[in-house]
Amino acid sequence: MWDVFITAGMAAGQDDEILKALTAPRPPLSDPGRQAVREMSIANGYFALDKIDDGLAILRSVLAIDPAGTGEQAAREIRSDRQQAVHKMVEIGCLLERQALVDEGVSAIFKMLRESAEGPGRGEYVNSGDWATTLNELIASGRYRQAQELTIELLRMVVRPPRPSAIATAGTPAGRGCSRSLPAFTVRPAAMPTF
């Protein structure tokens, strides 16, 4: 609903009304997944009004929403919105030449990837395919080292074997058919090209 309101208000030139609605107190929603969706819409509204720092504050609040303890659907929504938030953070940092913001976004990406390696939804961040957008932003803005580090971490995540508990529950009842463990793979950063 917020996206429609903001788009219609912008088209009608009602920036003041949009800003008034965005800054009005909002009670927190009981569903963290819906809360994350609403906050992303509000952040985008601030960005549409060139209220960058207000929008960034909202992105940070989305990153702080913890998907642990929520239902599977809510956790998936939260992870998706957190990923959108870091993409937007890196994009804005690159566009505005705010290296500290890019660094903050890239640090948040690494934190999300670490969470994804062990938590519920294992690998969901890695398998999303949306990281190409962030990598392209980093490369286009000349941040080759950060693009390289993110690429290396994504490769590590892809080749890292699943946890034994994930093997036992991934389609095999009580682990039948899983008589041996997977070999460990290592990506050596020195073997990667340096930009």
N, C-alpha and C positions, 0 to 999 in steps of 0.2 A: 504494500500500500504506500509506503514512504517513497519508493521509486517513482510511482505514478504521480504522486503529489508533487514531488520535486520537478519532474519532467514537465508536467502541466504548468506549474507555477513559473518555471524558467521561460517556457514558451509564451506565457502571458505577461512576462515582464514583472512579476510580482516577487521580486527578490526580497523585499522587506518582510512580506508575509512568510516566506519560506524561512528566513533567518529567525523570525519570531517563533515559528513552530519548532525549529531545530533546537533553539536554546531554552524552550519551555521545559520545566521539570517533567520527567517521565518515570513512572514507577518501574522498577525492575520486573522483568517477566519471570514467571516460575520455571519456564522451560529454557535452559541455557542455550539450546540450539536456536530457538526463535530469537533469544536475546542477541546472539551473534549476528543473525541475519538482519535484525533491525539496526544494530549498531553499524554494520557495513553500509546500509542504505543511508544512514545519517551522516557517516563519514563522507560518502560520495556527494551528499548534499552540500556539505561544507566545502568540498573541493570545487564543486560547480560554482559556488559563490566566492571563490578565491580566498577562502578562510582556511589556508593550508595548515596552520598550526593547530586550529581547532579540530580539523579532520584527522591530523596525526595523533592527537590526544585520544580520539575515538578509536583509531587503529590500534593504539597501544592497549586500550581496554579490551579490544577483541582478542589480542594476543594473550591477555591475562586470563581469559576464560579457559577453565580446565575441563577437557572432555572426560576425564576420569569420573566414574560413578554415574554417568548419564547413560541413557539407553543407547543402543547401537545406532539408530537413526540420528539422534541428537549429537552423538559423538562424531558421526560422519559430517554432519552440517558444521559443527564447530571446527573440525579439522579443515574443511573446505574454506570456511570463512577466514580462518587464521592464515591459510596459504594465500588467499586473496589479499589479506592485509599486508603480508610481507612483500608480495609482488608490488603492491601499490607504494609501499614505503620505499623500496629500492627504485622504482620508476620515478617517483617524485624527487628522491635524492639525486638521481642522475640528471634529471631535467633541470633542477635548480642548482646543480653543482654544490650540493651539501654533502660532503664526504662523510661527516659524522652520521647522517641519516642513512646513507648507504651502508656504512659499517653496522649500524644498529639493525638494519633489515637483514643483512647477511648473517650476523650473529644469531638473530631470531630463527633464520632458516636452519642453521646448524643445530640449534637447540631442538627445533621441531624434528629434524632428521634423527637426532639421538633418541628422542621420545618415540618416534615411529619404529625404531629398530627393536625396541623391547616391549612396547605397550600394545594395547588392543588396537586393531587396525594396522598391524605390523606391515610396513612397506607401503601403506596407502599414499603417503606423501611422495615416495620415490616413484611409484607406478603411475602417478597422475599425469605425467607428460607435460604439465604446465611449466616446468622449470625452464624449458627452452626460452620462454618469454623473459624470465629474469636473466638468464645467461646472455641473451641477445642485448638486453639493456646494459649489462655490465660491459660487454664487448664494445658496443656502439659508443659508450662513453669513455672508452680507453682504460677501463678497470680490468685489465687482463689478468692480473694476479688473483683478484677475487673470483673472476670467472673460472680460472684454472682450479683454485681451491674448491669451489663449489662442484665443479665437474668431477674432481678426484673423489670428493665425499659421496657424490651420487653413485659413482662407479663402485666405491667401497660398499655402499648399501646394497647394490644390486648383486654383487658377488659374495656378500657375507651370507653364510649358511643360516637357515632358520634355527631358532631355539629348539632343543629337543622336544619341549612340550608342544611346540607348533607342529613338529613333524608327527607326533603321536596323535594329534587331533585333526590333521589335515586330510580328511577323507578316508582314514583307515581306522576302523573301530579299535579302540584301546591300543593303538600302535601296531597292530598286526601288519606284517609286511615291511616293517621298519627295523630290520635286524641289524643294520650297520649305520653308523653315523656318516654324515656327509663330510668330505674333505674340506679343510679350511683353505680359503683363497686369500691372497694378500695382493693389494694393489700398491705398487711401489711408486711414490710420487716422483722419485728421481728419473723414472722411465718415461714420465710424461713430458711432452715438449714444453719448453719455457717460452713465454711470450715476452 
